């Protein structure tokens, strides 16, 4: 019996929003996904996963530092070895989120990954220093979107779509 490749949910969070989003996606995947903090992800994790969900905040209009560090550490060991695998993104943003999305898209273009879902950007509407630094609580409707993305990606793997 063939083993279905796993969905790897890689997350980084500074204020809790991205962590809540990653946990919701994992719940949607029915506990079949592997969920790891970006600081703990290894090249072996990248190589053995069947698809990837990158979940992080946008910081200063860019990819969060620890998520970028994860890519820095795993990029070259995985280069040329994971082409064609599916990925999607969940971005927690104060207002925009497109900068982090574009940066992830540029990085994984080198890996030749295929985006399997439109980018999801959850706007936390944090506009001043106090709101930006405060702990976040993601709304029920937004978490449902995250759950559905996890479910869809896991089902896509199980059906051999990706």
Backbone as a chain_set.jsonl record, in Angstrom:
{"seq": "XXXXXXXXXXXXXXXXXXXXXXXXXXXXXXXXXXXXXXXXXXXXXXXXXXXXXXXXXXXXXXXXXXXXXXXXXXXXXXXXXXXXXXXXXXXXXXXXXXXXXXXXXXXXXXXXXXXXXXXXXXXXXXXXXXXXXXXXXXXXXXXXXXXXXXXXXXXXXXXXXX", "coords": {"N": [[0.848, -1.187, 0.0], [0.626, 2.159, -0.918], [2.067, 5.037, 0.561], [0.565, 8.093, 1.34], [1.946, 11.155, 0.461], [2.858, 13.708, 2.794], [1.279, 16.777, 3.871], [3.064, 19.602, 4.585], [2.962, 21.989, 6.953], [4.285, 25.002, 7.45], [5.099, 27.393, 9.766], [5.353, 30.719, 11.132], [5.094, 33.001, 13.761], [4.567, 36.097, 15.345], [2.754, 37.495, 16.871], [0.683, 35.792, 17.318], [-1.371, 35.486, 15.393], [-0.642, 34.175, 12.924], [0.053, 31.678, 13.919], [-2.435, 30.753, 14.892], [-3.765, 30.574, 12.463], [-2.25, 28.601, 11.123], [-2.687, 26.408, 12.809], [-5.439, 26.093, 12.453], [-5.507, 25.369, 9.735], [-4.15, 22.955, 9.911], [-5.949, 21.512, 11.458], [-8.029, 21.381, 9.628], [-6.861, 19.681, 7.793], [-7.246, 17.329, 8.987], [-5.585, 16.291, 10.933], [-3.623, 14.976, 9.581], [-1.587, 16.375, 8.486], [1.783, 17.584, 8.763], [2.92, 19.813, 11.079], [5.023, 22.499, 11.592], [7.085, 24.784, 13.32], [8.763, 27.43, 11.718], [11.416, 27.79, 12.547], [12.214, 25.26, 13.247], [12.211, 23.656, 11.019], [13.736, 21.429, 8.761], [15.95, 20.596, 6.012], [15.425, 17.942, 5.328], [12.749, 17.729, 6.115], [11.537, 19.332, 4.179], [12.217, 17.894, 1.865], [10.846, 15.456, 2.202], [8.142, 16.033, 2.295], [4.957, 16.228, 0.628], [3.542, 18.419, -0.213], [3.246, 21.956, 0.481], [2.395, 24.359, 2.924], [2.779, 27.596, 3.565], [2.869, 29.728, 6.247], [2.723, 32.832, 7.619], [3.482, 36.053, 9.183], [3.312, 39.266, 7.596], [5.956, 41.387, 7.763], [6.966, 44.668, 7.965], [6.289, 45.049, 5.283], [7.288, 42.788, 4.089], [8.464, 39.368, 3.915], [8.418, 37.515, 6.934], [11.171, 37.415, 9.234], [12.049, 34.911, 10.428], [10.763, 33.057, 8.783], [11.982, 33.621, 6.368], [14.578, 32.88, 7.101], [14.184, 30.104, 7.331], [13.802, 29.425, 4.64], [16.341, 30.207, 3.708], [17.983, 28.302, 4.964], [17.096, 25.852, 3.93], [16.877, 25.956, 1.195], [18.975, 25.43, -0.82], [19.719, 22.676, -0.278], [17.347, 21.449, -1.097], [17.012, 22.208, -3.696], [16.341, 21.424, -7.024], [15.205, 19.022, -6.385], [12.544, 18.879, -5.637], [10.716, 19.642, -7.516], [7.609, 20.626, -8.995], [5.898, 20.1, -6.874], [3.075, 20.976, -4.83], [2.068, 24.152, -3.441], [0.859, 26.594, -1.08], [-0.168, 29.73, 0.413], [-0.645, 31.394, 3.526], [-1.099, 34.453, 4.85], [-0.675, 36.674, 7.504], [-1.522, 39.94, 7.96], [-0.987, 43.426, 8.644], [-2.175, 45.29, 7.065], [-1.75, 44.931, 4.262], [-0.126, 42.607, 2.971], [0.667, 41.624, 0.493], [3.367, 41.933, -0.168], [4.832, 39.986, 1.298], [3.666, 37.716, 0.205], [4.467, 37.916, -2.517], [7.24, 37.679, -2.144], [7.559, 35.049, -1.128], [6.523, 33.668, -3.356], [8.49, 34.323, -5.279], [10.764, 33.067, -4.18], [10.039, 30.287, -4.12], [9.728, 29.839, -6.784], [12.221, 29.197, -7.753], [12.454, 26.64, -6.744], [10.658, 25.437, -8.319], [8.009, 24.991, -7.578], [4.399, 24.505, -7.59], [1.778, 26.72, -7.37], [-1.176, 26.004, -5.709], [-3.457, 27.155, -4.815], [-5.179, 30.256, -4.54], [-3.489, 33.07, -3.053], [-3.971, 33.557, 0.436], [-4.771, 36.175, 2.428], [-4.973, 37.418, 5.556], [-6.278, 40.142, 6.982], [-5.303, 41.891, 9.677], [-5.68, 44.441, 10.451], [-3.915, 46.241, 11.786], [-2.565, 49.207, 12.604], [-1.111, 51.056, 14.113], [1.759, 51.405, 16.331], [1.153, 50.128, 18.864], [-1.049, 48.46, 18.24], [0.091, 46.88, 16.25], [2.053, 45.445, 17.635], [0.541, 44.057, 19.475], [-1.038, 41.086, 20.817], [-2.855, 38.92, 18.675], [-6.172, 37.988, 17.657], [-7.66, 35.842, 15.574], [-10.487, 35.953, 13.497], [-13.492, 33.907, 13.42], [-14.581, 33.36, 10.826], [-12.371, 33.849, 9.191], [-10.608, 31.911, 10.157], [-11.97, 29.657, 9.345], [-11.6, 29.781, 6.595], [-8.869, 29.199, 6.539], [-8.906, 26.581, 7.611], [-10.328, 25.292, 5.566], [-8.523, 25.528, 3.466], [-6.389, 23.925, 4.361], [-7.751, 21.455, 4.442], [-8.429, 21.159, 1.706], [-5.881, 21.014, 0.519], [-4.816, 18.691, 1.72], [-6.668, 16.785, 0.845], [-6.201, 16.985, -1.9], [-3.62, 15.909, -2.044], [-4.158, 13.292, -1.122], [-5.803, 12.352, -3.165], [-4.057, 12.3, -5.227], [-3.783, 14.49, -6.834], [-1.878, 16.436, -6.503]], "CA": [[0.0, 0.0, 0.0], [1.429, 3.373, -1.026], [1.862, 6.041, 1.599], [0.275, 9.418, 0.806], [2.878, 12.171, 0.957], [2.227, 14.599, 3.772], [1.246, 18.225, 3.776], [3.91, 20.237, 5.586], [2.535, 23.351, 7.281], [5.415, 25.701, 8.06], [4.553, 28.649, 10.26], [6.06, 31.603, 12.047], [4.149, 33.99, 14.291], [5.08, 36.995, 16.383], [1.662, 37.989, 17.711], [-0.318, 34.744, 17.47], [-2.307, 35.332, 14.273], [-0.19, 33.136, 11.993], [-0.027, 30.391, 14.606], [-3.843, 30.352, 14.871], [-4.078, 30.219, 11.081], [-1.59, 27.323, 10.848], [-3.402, 25.37, 13.573], [-6.728, 25.879, 11.791], [-5.234, 24.608, 8.514], [-3.81, 21.6, 10.351], [-7.218, 20.891, 11.862], [-8.73, 21.083, 8.383], [-6.202, 18.528, 7.168], [-7.646, 16.147, 9.734], [-4.482, 15.748, 11.721], [-2.703, 14.239, 8.716], [-0.486, 17.257, 8.097], [2.885, 17.83, 9.695], [2.962, 21.251, 11.335], [6.303, 22.808, 12.232], [7.543, 26.166, 13.387], [9.808, 27.657, 10.718], [12.744, 27.651, 13.144], [12.503, 23.836, 13.435], [12.141, 22.944, 9.741], [15.009, 21.009, 8.188], [15.905, 20.238, 4.595], [14.752, 16.649, 5.235], [11.309, 17.99, 6.169], [11.159, 19.849, 2.857], [12.382, 16.826, 0.883], [9.904, 14.343, 2.385], [6.752, 16.487, 2.194], [4.351, 16.183, -0.695], [3.028, 19.76, -0.508], [3.669, 22.912, 1.505], [1.579, 25.527, 3.251], [3.632, 28.566, 4.246], [1.993, 30.584, 7.04], [3.557, 33.777, 8.366], [3.06, 37.447, 9.106], [4.097, 40.197, 6.797], [6.625, 42.367, 8.62], [7.561, 45.775, 7.211], [6.015, 44.849, 3.868], [8.117, 41.708, 3.586], [8.405, 38.073, 4.576], [8.95, 37.554, 8.296], [12.574, 37.01, 9.295], [12.253, 33.483, 10.676], [10.353, 32.309, 7.596], [13.083, 33.806, 5.41], [15.666, 32.034, 7.583], [13.867, 28.732, 6.967], [14.129, 29.278, 3.223], [17.797, 30.29, 3.571], [18.606, 27.056, 5.433], [16.637, 24.655, 3.23], [16.748, 26.191, -0.243], [19.932, 24.712, -1.67], [19.613, 21.219, -0.161], [16.144, 20.966, -1.787], [17.028, 22.678, -5.086], [16.418, 20.362, -8.016], [14.722, 17.743, -5.842], [11.124, 18.932, -5.23], [9.953, 20.298, -8.579], [6.244, 20.218, -9.268], [5.06, 19.927, -5.687], [2.101, 22.053, -4.617], [2.196, 25.026, -2.274], [-0.085, 27.693, -0.898], [0.275, 30.661, 1.445], [-1.544, 32.105, 4.432], [-0.341, 35.591, 5.352], [-1.316, 37.587, 8.452], [-1.0, 41.264, 7.617], [-1.583, 44.581, 9.29], [-3.016, 45.974, 6.104], [-1.566, 44.581, 2.862], [0.206, 41.196, 2.832], [1.126, 41.237, -0.838], [4.831, 41.883, -0.217], [5.251, 38.659, 1.768], [3.201, 36.756, -0.796], [5.369, 38.005, -3.673], [8.558, 37.18, -1.788], [7.475, 33.583, -1.113], [6.373, 33.224, -4.742], [9.806, 34.429, -5.941], [11.668, 32.043, -3.646], [9.667, 28.933, -4.52], [9.888, 29.718, -8.232], [13.48, 28.479, -7.937], [12.193, 25.228, -6.447], [9.699, 25.004, -9.332], [6.754, 24.559, -6.96], [3.186, 24.968, -8.26], [0.756, 27.265, -6.471], [-2.409, 25.223, -5.882], [-4.596, 27.942, -4.332], [-4.907, 31.693, -4.481], [-2.967, 33.507, -1.751], [-4.934, 33.985, 1.452], [-4.224, 37.229, 3.277], [-5.882, 37.79, 6.638], [-5.948, 41.504, 7.391], [-5.516, 42.106, 11.116], [-5.981, 45.861, 10.593], [-3.055, 46.838, 12.814], [-1.987, 50.369, 11.945], [-0.227, 51.858, 14.965], [2.7, 50.512, 17.024], [0.522, 49.303, 19.9], [-1.862, 47.432, 17.58], [0.998, 45.992, 15.521], [2.751, 44.581, 18.591], [-0.416, 43.368, 20.349], [-1.48, 39.73, 20.48], [-3.984, 38.946, 17.749], [-7.178, 36.941, 17.683], [-8.19, 35.732, 14.226], [-11.922, 35.704, 13.517], [-14.018, 32.59, 13.078], [-14.719, 33.226, 9.368], [-11.026, 33.765, 8.627], [-10.062, 30.593, 10.517], [-12.65, 28.675, 8.487], [-10.875, 29.832, 5.316], [-7.617, 28.475, 6.777], [-9.264, 25.163, 7.727], [-10.691, 24.794, 4.24], [-7.304, 25.406, 2.665], [-5.727, 22.71, 4.839], [-8.557, 20.327, 3.975], [-8.277, 21.037, 0.257], [-4.53, 20.561, 0.179], [-4.67, 17.299, 2.149], [-7.468, 15.975, -0.082], [-5.479, 16.967, -3.175], [-2.545, 14.922, -1.904], [-4.741, 11.953, -1.003], [-6.344, 11.969, -4.464], [-2.989, 12.289, -6.214], [-3.859, 15.676, -7.695], [-0.529, 17.002, -6.416]], "C": [[0.89, 1.246, 0.0], [1.071, 4.355, 0.091], [1.608, 7.383, 0.92], [1.288, 10.407, 1.351], [2.143, 13.172, 1.85], [2.25, 16.061, 3.338], [2.111, 18.758, 4.905], [3.45, 21.678, 5.759], [3.679, 23.99, 8.057], [4.914, 27.075, 8.484], [5.572, 29.417, 11.095], [5.054, 32.657, 12.487], [4.82, 34.816, 15.367], [3.974, 37.405, 17.361], [0.511, 36.988, 17.843], [-1.225, 34.522, 16.278], [-1.889, 34.193, 13.352], [-0.255, 31.754, 12.637], [-1.47, 29.882, 14.608], [-4.245, 29.883, 13.474], [-3.49, 28.854, 10.719], [-2.31, 26.177, 11.566], [-4.76, 25.062, 12.947], [-6.542, 25.059, 10.516], [-4.914, 23.156, 8.849], [-5.069, 20.831, 10.76], [-8.025, 20.512, 10.622], [-8.163, 19.872, 7.667], [-6.463, 17.243, 7.934], [-6.534, 15.49, 10.516], [-3.476, 14.969, 10.892], [-1.511, 15.08, 8.293], [0.586, 17.26, 9.179], [2.951, 19.34, 9.856], [4.231, 21.553, 12.121], [6.541, 24.312, 12.218], [8.703, 26.31, 12.41], [11.209, 27.455, 11.282], [13.165, 26.193, 13.299], [12.539, 23.035, 12.135], [13.549, 22.657, 9.223], [14.839, 20.738, 6.693], [15.217, 18.889, 4.409], [13.237, 16.798, 5.299], [10.799, 18.432, 4.801], [11.18, 18.71, 1.836], [11.323, 15.736, 1.008], [8.439, 14.757, 2.274], [6.257, 16.405, 0.758], [3.814, 17.525, -1.16], [3.331, 20.642, 0.692], [2.631, 24.014, 1.671], [2.448, 26.435, 4.103], [2.737, 29.604, 4.92], [2.866, 31.531, 7.865], [2.955, 35.174, 8.327], [3.875, 38.182, 8.05], [4.66, 41.221, 7.773], [7.307, 43.409, 7.754], [7.433, 45.574, 5.707], [6.758, 43.681, 3.255], [7.838, 40.416, 4.35], [9.008, 38.176, 5.968], [10.343, 36.928, 8.326], [12.793, 35.523, 9.504], [11.784, 32.621, 9.51], [11.434, 32.429, 6.521], [14.278, 32.951, 5.806], [15.418, 30.572, 7.218], [14.196, 28.486, 5.501], [15.645, 29.315, 3.01], [18.468, 28.964, 3.925], [18.261, 25.846, 4.571], [16.676, 24.773, 1.712], [17.696, 25.316, -1.064], [19.907, 23.202, -1.477], [18.399, 20.644, -0.912], [16.136, 21.314, -3.276], [17.229, 21.508, -6.044], [15.826, 19.035, -7.571], [13.233, 17.735, -5.498], [10.232, 19.578, -6.297], [8.545, 19.729, -8.719], [5.352, 20.022, -8.06], [4.204, 21.175, -5.472], [2.461, 22.883, -3.391], [1.075, 26.044, -2.265], [0.436, 28.553, 0.252], [-0.902, 31.201, 2.238], [-0.715, 33.212, 5.063], [-1.211, 36.398, 6.309], [-0.694, 38.957, 8.223], [-1.71, 42.349, 8.41], [-2.508, 45.324, 8.351], [-2.917, 45.388, 4.697], [-1.306, 43.098, 2.64], [0.78, 40.775, 1.497], [2.646, 41.164, -0.959], [5.357, 40.521, 0.213], [4.849, 37.587, 0.758], [4.143, 36.746, -1.998], [6.744, 37.425, -3.354], [8.571, 35.653, -1.734], [7.378, 33.051, -2.538], [7.709, 33.267, -5.489], [10.742, 33.326, -5.476], [11.311, 30.671, -4.195], [9.647, 28.748, -6.03], [11.178, 28.964, -8.537], [13.346, 27.0, -7.645], [11.254, 24.607, -7.48], [8.435, 24.396, -8.707], [5.581, 25.127, -7.743], [2.201, 25.472, -7.215], [-0.55, 26.535, -6.757], [-3.648, 25.975, -5.398], [-4.201, 29.416, -4.343], [-4.341, 32.052, -3.107], [-4.105, 33.923, -0.823], [-4.221, 34.986, 2.349], [-5.299, 37.605, 4.288], [-5.428, 39.146, 7.156], [-6.321, 41.699, 8.854], [-5.752, 43.571, 11.458], [-5.203, 46.513, 11.736], [-2.276, 47.983, 12.174], [-1.082, 51.232, 12.813], [0.656, 50.9, 15.767], [2.06, 49.61, 18.074], [-0.284, 48.164, 19.277], [-0.977, 46.42, 16.843], [1.648, 44.991, 16.467], [1.816, 43.741, 19.462], [-0.694, 41.945, 19.882], [-2.739, 39.827, 19.631], [-4.919, 37.768, 18.007], [-7.837, 36.933, 16.307], [-9.66, 35.318, 14.308], [-12.319, 34.325, 13.02], [-14.099, 32.378, 11.568], [-13.35, 33.088, 8.708], [-10.387, 32.405, 8.945], [-10.718, 29.48, 9.701], [-11.989, 28.63, 7.107], [-9.573, 29.038, 5.432], [-7.868, 26.972, 6.878], [-9.564, 24.56, 6.357], [-9.471, 24.637, 3.333], [-6.526, 24.155, 3.075], [-6.437, 21.457, 4.353], [-8.341, 20.097, 2.483], [-6.903, 20.526, -0.153], [-4.337, 19.096, 0.558], [-5.456, 16.38, 1.221], [-6.796, 15.883, -1.441], [-4.325, 15.976, -3.166], [-3.101, 13.501, -1.902], [-5.277, 11.441, -2.345], [-5.287, 11.913, -5.568], [-3.031, 13.448, -7.189], [-2.521, 16.41, -7.675], [0.382, 16.001, -5.772]], "O": [[1.797, 1.367, 0.823], [-0.086, 4.47, 0.495], [2.353, 7.771, 0.021], [1.477, 10.497, 2.564], [0.954, 13.436, 1.666], [3.1, 16.504, 2.566], [1.906, 18.397, 6.064], [3.536, 22.485, 4.833], [4.0, 23.578, 9.172], [4.375, 27.828, 7.673], [6.503, 28.853, 11.672], [4.26, 33.146, 11.684], [5.554, 34.289, 16.202], [4.238, 37.635, 18.542], [-0.527, 37.312, 18.421], [-1.808, 33.444, 16.16], [-2.706, 33.329, 13.032], [-0.58, 30.771, 11.971], [-1.704, 28.701, 14.351], [-4.981, 28.907, 13.328], [-4.158, 28.041, 10.08], [-2.515, 25.108, 10.991], [-5.183, 23.907, 12.912], [-7.329, 24.152, 10.243], [-5.355, 22.239, 8.156], [-5.224, 19.652, 10.441], [-8.632, 19.443, 10.576], [-8.893, 19.126, 7.014], [-5.954, 16.184, 7.566], [-6.541, 14.278, 10.733], [-2.563, 14.358, 11.448], [-0.524, 14.543, 7.791], [0.322, 16.976, 10.347], [3.031, 20.066, 8.865], [4.49, 20.957, 13.167], [6.241, 25.007, 11.247], [9.533, 25.409, 12.292], [12.1, 26.995, 10.568], [14.351, 25.913, 13.467], [12.866, 21.849, 12.155], [14.428, 23.519, 9.243], [13.72, 20.663, 6.185], [14.495, 18.703, 3.43], [12.515, 16.074, 4.613], [9.763, 17.964, 4.33], [10.258, 18.581, 1.031], [10.938, 15.146, -0.002], [7.572, 13.889, 2.168], [7.031, 16.499, -0.194], [3.648, 17.751, -2.358], [3.633, 20.15, 1.779], [2.071, 24.526, 0.702], [2.81, 26.088, 5.227], [1.945, 30.277, 4.259], [3.651, 31.09, 8.705], [2.043, 35.451, 7.548], [4.971, 37.766, 7.674], [3.912, 41.848, 8.523], [8.132, 43.074, 6.904], [8.351, 45.888, 4.95], [6.855, 43.584, 2.032], [7.068, 40.397, 5.311], [10.013, 38.862, 6.154], [10.651, 36.029, 7.543], [13.633, 34.925, 8.831], [12.352, 31.556, 9.269], [11.759, 31.452, 5.847], [14.925, 32.358, 4.944], [16.354, 29.871, 6.834], [14.796, 27.469, 5.155], [16.176, 28.537, 2.217], [19.418, 28.551, 3.259], [19.053, 24.907, 4.487], [16.52, 23.77, 1.016], [17.248, 24.545, -1.913], [20.067, 22.484, -2.464], [18.419, 19.482, -1.318], [15.334, 20.767, -4.033], [18.158, 20.713, -5.897], [15.925, 18.036, -8.283], [12.704, 16.695, -5.107], [9.119, 20.01, -5.999], [8.321, 18.527, -8.581], [4.152, 19.798, -8.216], [4.569, 22.277, -5.88], [3.069, 22.392, -2.439], [0.437, 26.318, -3.281], [1.356, 28.161, 0.97], [-1.99, 31.433, 1.71], [0.272, 32.933, 5.744], [-2.339, 36.764, 5.979], [0.526, 39.108, 8.287], [-2.871, 42.208, 8.794], [-3.5, 45.916, 8.776], [-3.925, 45.353, 3.992], [-2.193, 42.392, 2.16], [1.326, 39.678, 1.377], [3.159, 40.4, -1.777], [6.237, 39.963, -0.442], [5.613, 36.66, 0.492], [4.569, 35.68, -2.444], [7.347, 36.756, -4.194], [9.501, 35.028, -2.243], [8.067, 32.094, -2.893], [8.024, 32.349, -6.246], [11.437, 32.716, -6.288], [12.186, 29.958, -4.686], [9.56, 27.618, -6.512], [11.224, 28.175, -9.481], [14.053, 26.186, -8.239], [11.076, 23.389, -7.509], [7.869, 23.431, -9.223], [5.732, 26.106, -8.474], [1.835, 24.747, -6.291], [-0.982, 26.454, -7.907], [-4.767, 25.486, -5.554], [-3.032, 29.764, -4.174], [-4.674, 31.411, -2.111], [-5.072, 34.556, -1.246], [-3.194, 34.676, 2.953], [-6.389, 38.049, 3.925], [-4.331, 39.281, 7.699], [-7.496, 41.675, 9.221], [-5.995, 43.91, 12.616], [-5.768, 47.246, 12.548], [-1.429, 47.759, 11.309], [-0.349, 52.068, 12.284], [0.343, 49.714, 15.875], [2.404, 48.431, 18.156], [-0.207, 47.027, 19.741], [-1.282, 45.228, 16.826], [1.778, 43.814, 16.132], [2.269, 42.804, 20.12], [-0.594, 41.641, 18.693], [-3.58, 40.702, 19.84], [-4.516, 36.715, 18.5], [-8.492, 37.901, 15.92], [-10.026, 34.442, 15.092], [-11.573, 33.667, 12.295], [-13.721, 31.313, 11.08], [-13.184, 32.302, 7.775], [-9.709, 31.822, 8.099], [-10.08, 28.471, 9.402], [-11.839, 27.556, 6.524], [-9.219, 28.289, 4.522], [-7.128, 26.177, 6.298], [-9.113, 23.462, 6.034], [-9.408, 23.71, 2.526], [-6.057, 23.408, 2.215], [-5.795, 20.508, 3.904], [-8.098, 18.97, 2.052], [-6.781, 19.705, -1.062], [-3.752, 18.335, -0.213], [-4.969, 15.313, 0.848], [-6.813, 14.826, -2.071], [-4.079, 15.286, -4.156], [-2.585, 12.62, -2.59], [-5.213, 10.244, -2.628], [-5.58, 11.529, -6.7], [-2.397, 13.406, -8.243], [-2.079, 16.94, -8.694], [1.571, 16.271, -5.599]]}, "num_chains": 1, "name": "protein.A"}
